[in-house]
Every structure is written in C-alpha cells, then in structure tokens.
C-alpha cells in the first residue's frame, strides 16, 4: 500500500521525505527561535542524559519506561521532542508522556521519548477498520474513542536509533504497564460531556512518509502488532507557522467569528481556525490540502478490541504483556541481530544526540536562510 502523495509526485521515498521536511522547516525553526533561551539553558545539563555510541555496550542495553510526571521530566521530554523534524504541537485532550531510559548504563541515558494523546475525531481508515459508520454510530464512537489513544510521539534518540530503539518504543506502548497508567490517570476523569472511561483498547498512529520501517514487521507472539489500514486524505496544519496562524486568529476575531478554544470545544483548535479562515477569507469549503497523506496504523491491545469498540463486547480480552516480556522479545528479534552487524555498529559508535545540539541546528538554519542576518 504505497503512499498516494509519493506516487503522485513520482519520487522515491527518500526524496519524498526531504520534500515533506522542507515544507515543515519554517514552522519548526520558528518554534526553536521562540524557545532559544530555554534551549540553551537546557543544553547545559541535558548533555549528561544523552549518550554517544562510544559510551554504550549493546549487550548491556536495558530499556525501561519512565512515566513523565515531574517538571524536570517534562523539560527533558520537551527538549528531546524538539530534536524531531516535525514541529511540536501540544494539542489538547488526554495526554500521557514517557521517557525510554537505558537502565543498563550509568546515568540511565535516554533512548527515546513517547507520547500518547487523544485520537483525532475524524480518521476514515481507522473508523472503517473498527466498523463505525456515520451517522449510525456517532454516539457509540464518541464513547469508545475514550478507549483509544494515538501514539503521537515515538522518537528514538541517537545513538539508540541505530539499534532499533524505535521498535522498542512501539512495543513498549502495548504493555500492561501503559494500560494500567492510563486507567490510573483517566478512570475517574469526567469529560466536559459527562463521560468517564479508564479502559484502553486500541493504539493508533500515523507515519508521515508512508509505509514505516518503525511500525512494520513488529510481531508479538506470532501476531502482527501494527497493521496499516489506509491513508489520511492529506489535510493538516503542521506546515502553518505560528506567525501565519496568529494572523488567521486575528482575522477571524476582527470579523466577529472567533473560534472557541479549550477542552470540550471540538477537534484540533488549529485545524478549526485554519478551516474557518479558509472559508471566510477565500470561500473555500475547507482548509487546503498539504498533499502529504499519512499511513494509518492500528495496534489492538486485546483479542476482541474491534468487537468492544463496536459495542458487541462488554469487556476487553487483553493480551496482557508486561514491558519486561516485550523488552525480551525486542532484544532477541531486533537488538541482537542489529548489534551483530559491523556496518550498523560503526554508525552506532559515531552517533550521539550531543553531536548536533538544537542551538547548533538553529544557527545553521539562520545561516542558510539569511547568511547576512546570521553573521
């Protein structure tokens, strides 16, 4: 199932990836510029948490999930997330963050960062996989979406990304520990519409560049953990800069058509503003497509997830896999074969998140877009 955007442009996956990243660059670096003083302050102590490949013995790597709850953990998470090429957007709704740490080495270096967040309301491939139909299942879907979460951030840190830490992230979120963390945080939480739910039955995620090496071929006890079920239609707002978005908000406010913001006001605030602006300013039926469709993956946490989400089962028959079991599976299936390859180990030894800190990235970008200003 090839990415429609890639097929339409007639380019390779690597070329398509560069095209998408270039379109997102202005927004990403605009965010980095706003946070520059914070970034430079963090870099003073973050370097001690980011290992280089020369410091790590693959045999001793021991992944461990760490639930993010403290201000210091949130700062670590935010800095690492900003290293990604996709602009960071906090969004709204439910959110659980994790750090993936390496307990096998001194200082417990960071292997990756993870976020589970409220899924989007409209996702045709997901809804078709579940079997939800419009308008018949509107109320059912509204209730059952509380049993779903989106793997919105799954970033492996260098050098661990060379040893498939991304696969470990994908497997870790399927663990019983994550499911129980979800229950503890949301079982007693009541939404603005009066709903409460602590059972987690489905993880969904998307890949910006199409079929993903990170999500593909992950098997847990002979079961394919992540299944690609289709592509999004190519609408979104990641490419819209903060300056452009602020101008849209101001236009709507001055026109007497401001968009409500906050929990319970609807789907993505940014997307609602973008859509309303496009309709009012340009007479368009919706916000313009960026023509970068994402592949949609589903990862059921129970044998009867689909039946439960369709209202045909009262309880979830969980697979019930511990993080320790999933670490063991990852080690045997992915880590050990990769670490046995000399070419992979060579790249691993040379890598490290400290090799290119965010402040250095920001300076390089300034020199590229405006050499005189950067000087």
Secondary structure, DSSP 8 states (H G I E B T S, - for coil): ---HHHHHHT--HHHHHHHHHHHHHHHHHHHHHHTHHHHHHHHHHHTTTS-BGGG--GGG--EEEEE--SHHHHHHHHHHHHTSSS-----SS-EEEEEEEETTSTT--EEEEEEEE---S--HHHHHHHT--TTTTHHHHHHHGGGEEEEEEEEE-TTGGGGTHHHHHHHHTTSHHHHHHHHHHHTT---TTS-------EEEEEETTSS-TTTTT-EETTEES-EEEEE--S---TTS-HHHHHHHHHHHHHTT-----STTS-S-HHHHHHHHHHHHHH--SS----S---EEEEEESBTTHHHHHTTS-SS--B----HHHHHHHHIIIIIHHHHT-HHHHHHHHH-BGGGG-HHHHHHHHHHHH-HHHH-
